[in-house]
Amino acid sequence: MTVWNKMPGMLVHEEQPFNAEPPPAALAEHRQTPLDTFYSRNHGPIPDIDPDRWRLQVDGLVETPLELSLAELRDGFEQVQVDATLECAGNRRTGLIAVHDIPGEAAWGPGAISTASFRGIRLADVLAAAGLEPEAAHIAFAAPDVSPVADPPQPYGGSIPVDKALRPEVLLAWTMNEQPLPRAHGAPLRVVVPGWIGARSVKWLTRISARTTPSDNYFQATAYRMLPADADPQRTAPGAGISLGPVALNCAILQPDDGSVLPAGPTRVSGYALAAPDRAVERVDVSADGGRSWRQAELDTAAPPWTWRTWQASLDLPPGEFELIARAWDATGATTPESPAHVWNPKGYGNNSWSRIHLTCR
């Protein structure tokens, strides 16, 4: 194991704060991602919190502010389990960087996404116990990890609308894949917001606040926002652009590796596809001739709600050089955009264009 108990071979984008993704082939090996393979996205140093002294504050627009220990959360509310795929907003940023450089942002490949089973309690149940007031429209989360990215540096935070917060899939979780939540993934308690960018699943949770407006934290008001292609991120004011929340339909090839040299003949291609919230992946197409013709991939058995769907296809490739392409379709008939140039933005968020790798067969 390497730092933070991650597998050897993790692609580490930064040591401090620790940001790393698994190699695509390792991600492809498991429908549920092992803890040592799960990607890690952090904005400041990973805090070391004593779970016995830790308390969760619930305040703001509630009738009864609460202060709860981990034992009170475990014993006082119904425990539930949710399988969820978490995806960083910068997943597949390398495809956008190939169009035009994006300085200051990590070059995430297709591995800033992982799937785990989380156990905890419903956020809705805690809000009900506090007596959520009718005018509350947003639920804000606060954590103790201080990020130097903000100016001045500030602890991490974010928020989600009340209608999402009250959905039964949104958890306050303390286990991950039937094991205690690792420190690197938010112990002793984290939020899990299935179907939304990973940035809203706040780790090391210390406070929940009901508000009339979204969080004014830097990572809600400024950082995770989709700016127009001609915008300068250094000059845009808080609130500019589109606040990122629900994920978009996406698809990626995980095997073979980009740049592989393989024997000619039958070639297995595999990857993942993830649908937007309340939708489902219905089809994945694969092409070996630049999109002139397509072969339908085989989807694995229907995935639980809020998780990716893995797929595979076998292509008979003669000697030569190939660009393999994959695209996904959802149940509405919507598909992923063809070119990363069509979705390029100056922070490199939300690349869901056709996945492309290059192969040489001999």
N, C-alpha and C positions, 0 to 999 in steps of 0.2 A: 504494500500500500504506500501511497505517497501522502503529501500534505492533506489534511482533513479527511484521511481515510479514503481517498479516491484511488481508482485503479491506475496502474502505470499506463502511460500512453495518452492520458488526458491532454488535450490541447489547452494550455494555460495562457490566457490572454493577459492576465495581470496576476501578480503574486499578492499585491496589497493595493486595493481590496482584491480578494480572491475571486477570479472570474475564469471559469474553465468549462469546456464541453468535451464529451467523449468523442473518440473517432467514430465516424459513421458506421463502420462494420460492427463495433461493439454495441452501438445503439440498436442495430438491426437484429441482434441475437435474442432480444427479449421483448415480449409484448408488454410486460411490466418491468420497468427499468430498475435494476438493482441499485441500492443506495450508493455503492462505490462508483456507479456509472452515471448517476443523475447529474445533470448540468448544475452549475453553481453560478448565480448572478448576485453580486453584492455591490454596494455603493460606498461602504465604509468598512472599517475593521470589524470582524465578527466578534460580537460581545460574549463575555463569559458570565452567565447569569446563574445565581444560586436559586434553584427551583423552590427551596424551602422558604426563602425570604421574598421571592417574587410575588407580586400582586397585580391583578388586572383591575384597572379603574374603568368604570362605565359612567359617563356623565353627559353633560349637554342637555338637549331637549328630552329629558326623561323625568318621570315623576319621582323616582327613587334612585338617586345615584348609588352605585354599588362599588365595593372593593372586595374582590374575590381571590382566594388562594387557588392553587391548582387542585388541591383536594376538594374544595368546595365546588369547583367546576365539574370534577369527575363524579362526585357523589350527588350533586344537586340537580343534574339535568340528564335527560336521556342520551345515551351514547349511540352514535351512528357511524357508519363507514361509507365513504364515497371514493370511487376510483376516478381519478382526474388526470388529464394531460395538461401540464403547465408549459407554456411557451413564452419565451422572452420576446419582447416586441422587436428586438434586433436580430431574431433568428434569420439565418440566410442573408445577412447583410453583405457578405462577400459578393453576392450577385449584383448588388447595387453599386458597391465600390468598383466593380469591373466596368460599370458604365461611366462613373465619374467619382473621383476620390471624395471620401467623407472623413476629413481629418478629425482626430480627437475621439473617434468612436471605435470600439473593439470590432475586429473583423470576424464576427461570428459566422461559422459555417452552418450546416443543417442540423447541428447537434444541440442547439440551445432550446431543446424541447425534450421532455421526458414524461413518463407516466408512472404514477404510484397509487397505492391504496392508502388513504388517510382515515384515521379514526379520531373522533372527538365529539363535539356537541354542535348543534345548530346555532349559528349566530342569531337567528330569529328567536330562539328560546331565551337567550340571554337578554335580548332587547325587550322581549315580553315581560321578563321578570323585573326589568328596570322601569317598565311602563312608558313605552315610546310615545311621545306626544304627537298629536296629529300634524303639526306644522313641520315636523322633521322630514327633510327631503333627501338628505345625504348622511351616510355613516362614515366617519373619518377614523383612521387607524394611525396610531403613533408607535414608534419603536425607538430604542436607545442608540442604534448604530449611527454615529455621526459621520456625515459625508463631507469631504472637502470639495466635492464638485460644486455644491451650492456656494454662493457668495453673499453673505458670510457662511461658513460651514454650519450645517444644521442637522438634527436627527432626521432619519428617514420617516416618511409618512405618505398617506394617500387616502382616497375615499372612493366609495361606490354609491350609486343611488339607492334609496331605501327599497325600491321595488326589487332590485337584485339582492340586497342584503337580507330580505325576508324570504328569499327562495330557499327551499329545503336543502339544496345541494351546497350551500355556502356554510363552511365549517370553521370552528376554532379547534385546531387539531393538535394532538400531542403524540400521535404515533404515525409512522410512515412505513408501509410494507410490513406491518405487524411488529415493528421494532420501535423502541423509543425514538422520538424525533431527534435526529442528530443536531448537534450544536450548529454545524454549518448550514443546516436547513431550517433553523428558527427556534430551537429548543429554548425555553420549555413550551412555548405556545406560538402557533402561527395561524394566520388566516389562510383559508383555501377558497379561492373564488373561481370555480370551474367555468370554462368558457371565456374567461377574460385574460388579458395579458398578465404574465407572471408578476409584473410590478405591483399589481393590486392585491396579490396574496402576501400581505406584509408579514415578515418574519420577526421573531423576538417581540411579539406584541405586548405592549404595556398599557395602552389606553384605547378605549372606544368612545367616540363622541358623536352624538346626534346633533346635526346642524341643519340650517335652512339652505346653506350653500356648500359647494364642494370644498374639500380641504384646500387651504392656501399654502400648504407645504410645497416647496420647490419642485418635488417630484410629481406633484399633481398639477400645479399651476404652470410650470415652465418646461420640465424635462420631457415627460412622456406625452408629447403633442405632435401631431402630424402637420408639418409646415408645408406651404407651397414650395414648389421646386425652385423658385427664384428668391426665396427668403434667406436672410442671413441670421442663423441661430444666435449669433453674438449680439444682434441688435434688436431682436424681437422682444416685446414686452410680455410679461406673464399674461396668460389667457389667449395668446395668439395661436392660431391653428386649431386643429381638431383634437380634443382630449381623447386619448386612446383608452378603450375599454374592451368591448367584445373582440375576440379574435376573428380573423377572416379565413375562409376556405383556403387550405394550403396543402402542399404535396412536396415530397422530396425523395430522391433516389439515395439510398444508403449503401447499396452494394450493386455492382463493383465500385471500388474507389475511383474517384476522378483521376484520370491519367494512367489507369492500369494497362498493362500489356498482358493479353490473355491468349490462349490457344483459340484458333478459329473453331467454329462449331457451336453447339448448344451453349448458351450463356444465360445464367440465371440473373435476373434483375429484381431487386426488392427495395421496399421503402415504406413510408408511412403517408397517410393522408388524414387531415383533420378538418372537420366541418365547423362552420360558424355555430354559435349557440342556437339550440332548438332546431337544428338541421342535421342531416346525416349524409355521410359519404356514400354515394351510390355507384360510382364508377371511377376507375383510373385507367387511362390510356397511356401506352408506351410507343415511342417511335424511334427507329434507328436510321431514318433518312431525312432528318431535319423537319419532320412534321408533314411530309408529303403523304405518308400513310401511317396508320395507327393500328396497334394491336391492343385488345382489351386485356388488362391484367386480371389475375385471380385475386379477389378480395378474401381475406381471412374471415372467419365467422363473425357475425354481427357483434360489434363492440358495445360495451356498456355505454350509456349516455355519458357525455363529457370526456370521452377518451378517443385517441386516434384509432384509425383502422389500418392495419398493416396489409401489404399486398406483395405479389410477386408475379413475374412473367418469365417465360423462357423464349429467348430469341436465337435463331440459327444464323450466326454471323460469319460471313466469309472473310478471308484475309483482307485487311485494309484498316483505314481509320474511320471512326464513327463518332457521331455526337448522339448520345442517347437522351431522349426527352421524355418527361412524364408530366401529365396534367390530370387534375381531379375534377369530378362533377358532383354536385350535391343533389338532393331530392327535388329541388326546384328547377333543375336543369341549368343552374349557373355553373360556370367553369372558371378556372384560374386564368389570369391574363397571360398573353403570349410572351411579352418582353419585359425585362426588368427596367428598361428605359421608360416604360409606361407608368411605373409606380415609383420611380426614383424620387427621393426627397432628401433634404440636406441633413437629416439625422439618421437616415438609413433604417427606418422602421417599416415593418409590414410587408416585406418582400414575399409575395405569394405568386410570383410569375412562374412559368413553366420551369421545372427543375431540369438541369442540363449537366451531363458529364461527358468527358471525352475518353475514348478507348482506342487501343490499337490491338488488332487481332492478327496473329501470325500462324 
